[in-house]
Amino acid sequence: MANLIQPPEASEIMTRFLDGTRVPLIATELHLTQGTIRNHLASIFGKVGVSSQQEFFDMFKAVRVARRELRPDKPFVCQGKVMMVRLARSDTSPMT
């Protein structure tokens, strides 16, 4: 399985991307090139097994729903892949 640990820069990019910030603005805010942002996103997509922004958002939405509605550690299916949701001990608040 791929190493899902991201460097802090990639985590910040992913957070902003999931918040709806577009690549050009992320690049400006982080003082990076758009190519660097796209490379980080492509790396993240590859590590989670998706090939497009839409697949990534669909997977993220499915994980959010699973965290709210399913028991932790119970497998669920997203785009034909069996996935698991593991909640950290400190994660006690429901996602909205």
N, C-alpha and C positions, 0 to 999 in steps of 0.2 A: 504494500500500500504506500502511496506517495506520502511524503512528509508534509503535513498540513500546517506546520508552524511557519508563520510568515514573519519576515523582518518588520520592525516597527513602521517603516516607510510604506510597505505594502499593506499593512493593516490599516493605516490612515487612509490610503487610497481606496481600499475596499469599503471602509466606513462611509467615506464621502460619496462614493459611487452608489452605495445602497440607499443613501439619503436622497438620491436623485440629482446630485451634482454632476454636471456634464464634464467630459474629459478636458476641454479647453480651460474651464474654470479651475478644476483640480490642479492642472499643470501650473496655472498662474499663481494660485494660492500656495502651492508647495515649492514654487521656484524650480520646477522640473519641466522637461520638454513633454509635449503630448505623446511623442513616441515612447518615452520612458513610462508614462502612465499606461499606455496601451500594452506595453511589454509586461508590466506588473499584472494588469488585468488578465492578459492571455495566460500568464503563469498560474494565476489563481484559478481561472476557468479550467485549465488542464488538470490541476491538482484535485479539483472536485468532480471532474469528469463531464464537463459541459463544453460546448463549442460556440455558444453565442450568448449575448447579453440577455436575450429573452429566456433562454434555458436557465441561466444563472438566477434571474429574478423569480422564475417559476419554482426552482429548487428552494430558494431562500423562503419564498412564501409557504411552500409545503412544510419546511422545517418549522417555521413560526406556528403554523396551524398544529403541527404534531406536538410542539412544546406546550401548546395550550390545551389540546384536546385528548392526547394520548398519554398513556403511562410512559414515564421516562424508561428508556431502555427497551421499549417495545418496537420491533421493526415496523416500518411502513414503506410503501412503494411510491417512488417519485420518478416519473418518466421511465418506467420499466426497470428501475434500479431499486434494490432493497437497501433502505437506509436506516440508520439508528439515530436516536436523539439521546444524548447524554447531558444531563444537567449538572453543572458544577454545584458543589455544596452551598456556595454563597448565592446561588441563583434561586431565590425564593419568591421573587415577585413575578406575577404573570406578565407575559408579553402582550402588548396591545397592538 
